[in-house]
């Protein structure tokens, strides 16, 4: 699931915090508090023109950053509580936008989470292909060694005393040709059967693996392809009903995206593939207001 990549993202942000807490912003980060983190956030955004960071700010605080919004930001001090306890190792973060703000505070890159997850998927895909190519090369090298050793063994065992030297040369030439064919076949096998680069595409309520050069099922799809991340193939859009379970052990197990008065539900954190809006963990307030 996408949760695996999210855990990697959070772990990387936390590791960067351990470095930055003794860096140039140590006065804010070494012993973080909600007020200190809010002040650091305000300072960082004064000179921050990064479009992704500004989107993360708007998504987290529900208003756009402008230079004279410091008083408005002061009212948001409590929103830094989960980031404070996350940095201190006391709690975990479930809100992706909160993790994105934490990443901004410690200048972790790549951010936000969507960019991180896509780069991780590309990295894993390239590593997988490199491993397969290495295995194929080893197979070919191994086959060549076997053929070479076979020739040496035959050369040592079949002395001219048992065969005429001329016959021995003819035999070795006959052995060489099948050996060359085997090596050529192994090389061809590695080339033909190397897995082609794969992508995935959102299909109504789930991701499907597709060949990057073609459209899924031959049908024009509104959603673009992206590098294949096998962890995301179990990510689903959920249709809720009277028996839907929203919480397990008092923790949310569904995430939502609000469009107007409509909520779309998913079985994991991340982004709504239909509009790339960040998903938020379900709350009892949202259930009472929009579902019951």
N, C-alpha and C positions, 0 to 999 in steps of 0.2 A: 504493500500500500504506500501512498504518499507519505504516511506517517513515518516510515523508515527514513526517507530523505529529510523530513522535517526534524527528526531527532539528530541527524547529522548536522543540519544547519544550526540548531540550538547548541550542540556541543562545540561547534567551531566558533560561534559567537562567544560562548562562555570561556573558551580557551584564549580568545583575543582579549577578553576582559582581564584575565589574569596577567596579561602582558601590559595592557594599557593602564592598569590601576597604579602602576609605579612610573608611568610615563608623564607626558606634559600636562595631562589633566588629572593627575593624582589627587589634587585637592578636592575634586568632585567624586572620584571613583574609588579611592583607597578605602574609605569608610562611607559607602554610598547611603544617602537618605533620599526620600522623595523630593524634598526641597532642593537638594544639591543636584539631583538628576534633572529636575525641571529647569534649573538655572543653566546647566550645561547644555541642555537641549536648545534653549533660547539663544545661547551664545553661538552654538554651532550653526543654527539656521540663519543667523544674521548674514553669513557669507556663503550660504549654500544655495547654489542655483541648479543643483542636480534634480532633473525632472522626476526620477524615480523616488528620491528622498521626499520631495514635496508631495508626491502622491501618497506616500506612506504616512506623512504627517497628517494630511487631510483625512485619510481613511481611519487613522487612530483617534484623532481628536474631534473629527466631524466638523472641522472648519479649516479654511485655507490659511497658510502662514503668510502674514504680512509684517513688515518691520514694526508697526505700532500695535502689535497684538500681545505685548508682554503682559498687560493686565489680564487679558482674556486667558493667557496661558497659566497665570497664577491660579486661576479657578480650577485648573486641571491637575493640581499637585497630587491628588489621591490616585490618579491614573498611573502614576509612576510606582505605586506600591508593589505590584507584582514584578516589575522590572528590578526594583530594589531587592526583593527577597530572592529573585532568580540569581542575581549577581552574588548574593551572599550564600547561595546554595541551600536556602531554606525551602524553596518551593520550585515547581516547574512552571513553564509558560505554555498555555494552550491556545492563546490568541496569536495568530501569525503576525498580525500588525504590531502587536506588542514586541514580538521578537525582532521585527524589522526596525522598530525604534531603538531597541537595545543594540542592534547591529550598527546603527548610525552613531550612537553614543560612543562606541568603541572603535568606530571607523573600520568595521569588518567588511571585506569584499571577497567574492561578489555578493551583492545585495541588490534588490530585496530577495525574498525567498523564491519567487518564481524564476528569477534569473539564475539563482544558485542551483535549483533543481534541474533546470535545463542543461546547465554546464556539467553537472554531475552525471546526467544521463549520457551526454556526449563522451565524457571521460571514460565511463564504464564500457560504452560501446567500442571505443577505440582500443581500450585495453583488451577486450574480448577478441577483437579481430587480430591484434598483434600476437596474442597467445596462440590463436589457431594457425597463423602464418608460421610462427616459430615451431609448432608441432609438426607441420608439414615439412619444413626444412629438415628437421631432425629425422623424420621418416625417410626422406630421400637420401640423406647422408648415411643413415643406418643401412639402407638397402645397398648403397654403393660400397660400403665397408664389407658387407656380407659377400657381395660379388667378388670384391678384390681379394678377400681372405680365401674364398673358394678357389680362385684362380691360383693363389699361392700354394694352397694345400695340394691341389692337383699337380702343380709344377714340382712340388717336393716329393710327392709319392710316385709319380710316373717318370722315372728316370729313363734315360736313353737305353739303359740295360734291359728294360722290359718292353720298350717300344722304340721304334726307329725315331730319330730326332725329327725327321720330316713329318711323320705321323703325329708326333706330339704337337708340333706347331699348328698343324691343321685342326687338331682337337681343341686347342686353346682358342683359335679363331672362331670355331663353331660355338664355343661357350660364351665368347665375348658378345656375339650378336644378340642372343636371348637376354643376356644381362643388360645390354644397352636398351633393349625394348622395355624391360621391367622398370628401369630408372626413368625412361621417358613417360611410361604410363603413370608412375607415381607422381611425377611433376604435373602431368595433365590432370590427374585426379585432384591434386591440391588446388589447381587453378579453377577448375570447373565447379568444384563443390564448396569452395569458400563461400560462406553465407554472405549474401548481398546486404548492403546497408539497409536497415529497416527503420521505419518510422511508425508513428501511431497517430490516430485521428479520432476525434470525438464523434461517436455514432449514437445520437439520440439520448442515451442515458449511460454510456460507458465508453471507454477507450478501446479501440481495436488496432492490432498490429497491421500495418499496410506496407506495401512496397513503396519506397519514397518516390519513384518515378511515375507511379500510376495513381489514379483515384480509386478509392475503395469501392469495390463491387461495381465498378464502371459507371457509378452515378456521381454527378456533380455534387460536391459537398461544400457547405458554406464554411466549414471549419478547416483551418489550415493544418497541414501535417507538422509534427514535431518529432525530434529524436525519440526513439523507442526507450521507454523506461518501464521494465517489466513490473516494477513495484506498483505502477499506476494502473495496470490492467485490471486490478480488482476494485478500482475506484468507481463508485456507482452513484447515480442520481436516484433518490429514494422517493417512492410514492407513499405517503403516510395514510394510515387508516385508524380506526378505533383501537386496534390492538398494537399499534406501533409503540415500541419501547424507546424512550428518549434518554434515559439515564441508567447507568449501571454502577452500583456502589456509590451513588450520589455524584457520579461524574458523567458529563455528557458523552454520548456515543454517536450523536448526529450533529452535523454542522449545517448552517443555513446561509442563504444569500437572499437579501430582501430587494425586490424590484416593485416599486409602488407599494401596494398592499398585499402583494403575493410573496410567499416564501418558497424557495426551492431548497430541497434537503439532499444532503450527500452523506455517505458513510465514512468519510474521512476529512481531515483538514486539508487546506490548500486554496485553490481558486476555482471559481465557477468557469468551466471551459467555454461556456456560451457567451460570456461577457468579460471574463478575466477579473471579476470582482472578488476580493478576498472573502473566504468563508469564515463564519464566526460560530463558536460552540453554542448550541441551543441553550436557552434559559427558560425557567418556568414563566417568567414575565412574558416572553415572546409566545409561548404556548397559550397562555391565558388570553393574550390580546388578539392573536391572529388565527388560532386553531379552534379553541373551544367556543 
